Amino acid sequence: MTVLRSGSATDVGRVRTVNQDLPMEAPNLYAVADGMGGHVAGEVAARVAIDTLRSAFGRHPSVDGLREAVTEANVAVWQQGQTDSDLHGMGTTITALALVAGPDGRDVVALANVGDSRAYVYSGARMVQITDDHSLAEEKVRQGEMTPAEAAVHPHRHILTRALGVGSDVNVDLWELQVRTGDRLVLCSDGLSNEVDPQEMAAILAATPDPQGAAEALVARANEHGGNDNITVVVVDVLVGGRGETATVIAPLLGAAAGTAMVVASGTGAAAPPGPAPTTVTPATAVPPSGTPAPPSEPTDEITTMTPAVGGTAVAPTGVVRAVPPGAQGAPIATGTIAVIERPAGSLGPPIPQDEGWMARRRRLGVPRSVTFRVFLFVLLLIGVVVAAYAVVRWYATDNYYVTVDNQNRLVIYQGRPGGLMGFNPKVVETTGVTTATVRTDQLANLKANVEEPTLAAARQYIRNLQSAYAAQQLLLHPPPTTTVPTTVPPPTPTTKAPPGSPAVVPGTTTTPPPTTTTAA
């Protein structure tokens, strides 16, 4: 059974006015969060992350549960930053460790990290940095583009490449530690690591056995060195370690060095685990003591492979680890060595197949799939929304016609919106033979300002109406001449007066004389 005891301290420092750091000590769970994002937002981000971490880990207290808890904390910070405009852009680092049961029933310490807060192990008078800073300067150190001394004073050393709350998803570095009695684990914000080098930290830990006193002494030393940032420290002592442990084993599970375990040698005269002789290397994250000039540019030996603790295949490290000659300027501050040795198969877990594929490795480490059915549905829905939006905009931009005048004073019919809309420009569908010379002058201003019509037929009818109006105007202004036809009146017909006793004769009629009767004698 492993027994832990802890102490913590935090301080605003001597430059800042608000403390955005937050430590946490809970049963079997310890963490440090360093918030960022404005006067209040950093405090909120750290508080949300710590509270979510505690709650989520309580539901699943395991190595993988710690990773899931950090992922859940990231989502909580991200969502609160999106819903509250005053907190938009906030974020926080987090370094957390938890005492959990390993797969073989033994107690192990799970360690998770996102950002540039750090975790150290003080074992056998050696101070070793476990975590890698997720900052722009440290990334360059790991890629061999910069020395640790240059990174310590680089202007971009505070620019983070990873933090909680800056995105809906985050990559979490994860370790599994097998600790022994007497080990001391230190979690701290960069307010300590930027002011106090690991050699000083080791001296303070060696002189202060009480974890609470050690945490307070580390914070006080950082303030003595300037206190340029908030300072937070959690010290966790291993009062009783794992059964039969003779060395502290650091096994990365997720991160740049996943699959390569480190064993911190147990001290002078201590028996090393069986196997080949260890390779002594300088920790890639070691920082030279304060005030130490940068190391000279003399040639150094480069170690390009390490023997993994799991399996038996040599693994190339991320970046170049340089071996520094003893006593050279800028030598590592760790007083001992980190031994990377070959361990028997199964001592740290099942053997890893040499032909293990990328997907198999992700499943073995418990990394969730990046593309799930939900993600597929979301992408499909997003594509549907984009296509629908495109169709609506295109319909609106082209479902219109307008009549205007071109540079040759001809009436032209366009399809689209005048001036275009979101990349959909109007196009000419008909150039008429009608010119402005046959349009009433009071209609020209409307034409030049574009006359919109709902359909092509309506646009054509509008042009015909213009022509009819012009023709009517011209008829009023220039009426046709009037022609007079002469009329001839016939002379009056003379009237003959009939003798008395004769029948009246009506003009225009023929009078038949009465028949004459002759009597024969």
Secondary structure, DSSP 8 states (H G I E B T S, - for coil): --EEEEEEEEE-TTT-SS--EEEEEETTEEEEEEEESSTTHHHHHHHHHHHHHHHHHHHS-SHHHHHHHHHHHHHHHHHHHHH-GGGTT-EEEEEEEEEEE-TTS-EEEEEEEESS-EEEEEETTEEEE-S---BHHHHHHHTTSS-HHHHHT-TTTT-BS--BTSSS----EEEEEE--TT-EEEEE-HHHHTTS-HHHHHHHHHH--SHHHHHHHHHHHHHHTT--S-EEEEEEEEEE--TT--SEEEEEEESTTTT--EEE---TT----SSS--EEE--TT----TT---------EEE--B--SSSS--B--SS-EEE--TT-TT--S-SS-EEE----TTSSSS---TT--HHHHHHHTT---SS-HHHHHHHHHHHHHHHHHHHHHHHHHHS-EEEEE-TTSEEEEEES-TT-BTTB--EEEEEEEEEGGGS-HHHHHHHHT-EEESSHHHHHHHHHHHHHHHHHHHHHHS---------------------TTS----TT-------------
